[in-house]
Amino acid sequence: MNTRTIGAEAIAEKGWFGSHKWLILRRVSQLSILALFMLGPLAGLWLVKGNLTYSLTLDILPLTDPYVLLQSLLTGHIPEKLGLIGVAIILAFYFLAGGRVYCSWVCPVNLVTDGAAWMRGRLGIKGGAQLSRNLRYWVLAMTLVVAGASGTIAWELINPVSMLHRGLIFGLGTAWAIVLAVFLLDLFVSQKAWCGHVCPVGAFYSLLGKWSQLRVSAVKRDACNDCMDCFAVCPEPQVIRPALKGAKQNIGPVILSPNCTNCGRCIDVCSKDVFRFGLRASNKAG
């Protein structure tokens, strides 16, 4: 039986910090953003007002979730000027950085699903329900149809991201039940089920970042030793193979799939330093 620990080779080559650098930075980003939102209601320090749907930082910088704004438009509500400015800023940022950067660097539910994945490994839980990765796009379409038909942003009533914010600020209740349901879904029903197969927010941001410029690239793919650690840690492992193994098919080394979250875990766990962040323009097959 192969009991090799995922990332063990990278730890041996680069040390523990070197093989967890991007994971640590993501956690710092997620927790810092969450802390900024909570400083106001919990400590009276209103550096950031609002939530991930709409926020105003230092009473100057507006940021608006384009997914929520789209639902709002479908309900017949026209956003105010600051809301439109906030959307423009977000669209520009994710055009550069990649839409699903939101999933791995901002979304607090990622902490929950990563925790479920960790516990799943510790408990040795294998297999589970086979969910289509296209399911999230059907769920996305459904939320938009419901918004238009009902005249309300109904998704926000059960959105785990919004519910997690409410639960942290106002305490136990329905919010925690929904977050717990996401955790149990990933733990017992299917591996990486919520973020990789169900979440309409991730589906929306994958469409938003389809042409984004910042990408992970397998620049040293010739050095790959087929350890498969990158596939094991990637939340969307299907995005890796074309860039990593496509040299013979004249496919460039840049991961172009919009479902890549730019989480950097493949960079962390690779002992051969095959991966690094780069630009989509550097996608030369040779």
TISEDO-215678 format. One record per residue (C-alpha): x, z, y negated. Coordinates in steps of 0.5 Angstrom, whole numbers, plus 500, padded with zeros to 3 digits. Example, Ala and Ser with C-alpha at 12.3 -4.5 7.8 and 13.67 -1.06 7.14 Angstrom:
REM TISEDO-215678
525; 516; 509
527; 514; 502
***
This chain:
REM TISEDO-215678
500; 500; 500
503; 498; 493
502; 504; 489
507; 502; 483
504; 504; 476
502; 499; 471
507; 499; 466
512; 503; 470
517; 497; 469
516; 497; 461
517; 504; 461
524; 504; 464
526; 498; 460
523; 500; 453
522; 507; 454
515; 511; 453
514; 509; 446
516; 502; 446
511; 501; 452
506; 504; 448
507; 502; 441
501; 498; 440
497; 502; 443
499; 508; 439
498; 504; 433
491; 502; 435
489; 509; 436
492; 511; 429
488; 506; 426
481; 507; 429
482; 515; 428
484; 514; 421
478; 509; 419
473; 514; 423
476; 520; 419
476; 516; 412
468; 515; 413
467; 523; 416
471; 526; 410
465; 525; 405
460; 528; 409
464; 534; 412
469; 535; 407
466; 533; 401
472; 528; 399
468; 521; 398
474; 516; 399
470; 512; 403
462; 512; 402
458; 509; 407
459; 506; 414
462; 500; 418
455; 497; 416
457; 497; 409
462; 501; 405
465; 502; 398
472; 505; 398
474; 509; 392
468; 506; 388
471; 499; 388
472; 495; 394
466; 493; 398
466; 491; 405
460; 489; 409
459; 487; 416
457; 480; 417
453; 481; 423
449; 486; 420
448; 481; 414
446; 476; 418
441; 480; 421
438; 482; 414
438; 475; 412
433; 473; 418
429; 479; 416
428; 476; 410
432; 481; 405
437; 478; 400
443; 482; 400
446; 485; 393
452; 482; 390
456; 487; 392
454; 486; 399
456; 479; 399
463; 480; 396
464; 485; 402
462; 480; 407
467; 475; 403
472; 480; 404
471; 481; 411
470; 474; 413
477; 472; 409
480; 478; 413
478; 476; 420
480; 469; 419
487; 471; 418
487; 477; 423
482; 475; 428
475; 477; 429
476; 481; 435
481; 485; 432
475; 489; 430
474; 491; 437
481; 493; 438
483; 496; 432
477; 499; 428
471; 500; 433
470; 507; 435
467; 505; 441
473; 502; 444
476; 509; 445
470; 511; 449
471; 505; 454
478; 506; 454
477; 513; 456
472; 510; 462
477; 505; 464
483; 511; 464
478; 515; 468
476; 510; 473
483; 509; 475
484; 516; 476
478; 517; 480
480; 510; 484
474; 507; 483
474; 500; 485
469; 494; 484
462; 494; 481
457; 489; 479
459; 482; 477
457; 481; 470
458; 474; 466
462; 474; 460
457; 470; 457
452; 475; 458
454; 478; 451
452; 472; 447
445; 472; 450
445; 479; 448
447; 477; 441
442; 471; 441
437; 476; 443
438; 481; 437
438; 475; 432
431; 473; 435
429; 480; 435
431; 481; 427
427; 475; 425
421; 476; 429
420; 484; 427
423; 484; 420
428; 489; 422
435; 490; 424
433; 493; 430
439; 493; 433
442; 498; 429
437; 503; 432
441; 503; 438
448; 500; 436
453; 505; 440
458; 504; 434
452; 507; 429
450; 512; 434
457; 515; 435
458; 515; 427
451; 519; 427
453; 523; 433
459; 526; 430
456; 527; 423
450; 530; 425
451; 533; 432
448; 532; 439
442; 528; 440
440; 521; 442
446; 518; 439
450; 522; 444
446; 519; 450
447; 512; 448
455; 513; 447
455; 517; 454
451; 511; 457
456; 506; 455
461; 511; 458
458; 511; 465
456; 504; 465
464; 502; 464
466; 508; 469
461; 507; 475
457; 500; 474
463; 495; 472
470; 495; 470
470; 494; 462
463; 492; 462
461; 494; 455
466; 491; 451
468; 485; 456
461; 483; 458
455; 486; 454
457; 488; 447
453; 483; 442
458; 486; 436
464; 483; 440
461; 477; 441
459; 476; 434
466; 477; 432
469; 472; 437
465; 467; 434
468; 469; 427
475; 469; 429
475; 463; 433
480; 459; 428
484; 465; 426
491; 465; 425
494; 471; 428
495; 470; 435
499; 473; 441
504; 468; 444
507; 468; 451
514; 466; 447
518; 468; 453
513; 465; 459
519; 463; 463
522; 470; 463
515; 472; 467
516; 476; 473
509; 475; 475
508; 483; 475
501; 482; 473
501; 488; 469
499; 484; 463
493; 482; 467
491; 489; 469
491; 492; 462
488; 486; 458
481; 488; 456
480; 480; 457
485; 478; 462
482; 471; 463
485; 469; 456
492; 470; 458
493; 465; 464
493; 458; 460
498; 461; 455
502; 464; 460
502; 459; 466
500; 453; 462
507; 450; 461
507; 445; 467
500; 442; 464
503; 442; 457
499; 448; 454
502; 451; 449
504; 459; 449
499; 461; 444
493; 465; 446
488; 461; 443
481; 464; 446
477; 467; 441
476; 473; 446
483; 476; 445
482; 482; 442
489; 482; 439
490; 489; 442
498; 488; 444
497; 492; 450
500; 485; 454
506; 486; 449
507; 493; 451
507; 493; 458
511; 487; 459
518; 489; 461
521; 482; 460
518; 482; 453
514; 475; 454
509; 476; 449
509; 478; 441
505; 477; 435
505; 470; 432
501; 464; 429
497; 459; 432
501; 454; 428
507; 455; 433
503; 453; 439
508; 448; 441
508; 446; 449
515; 445; 449
***
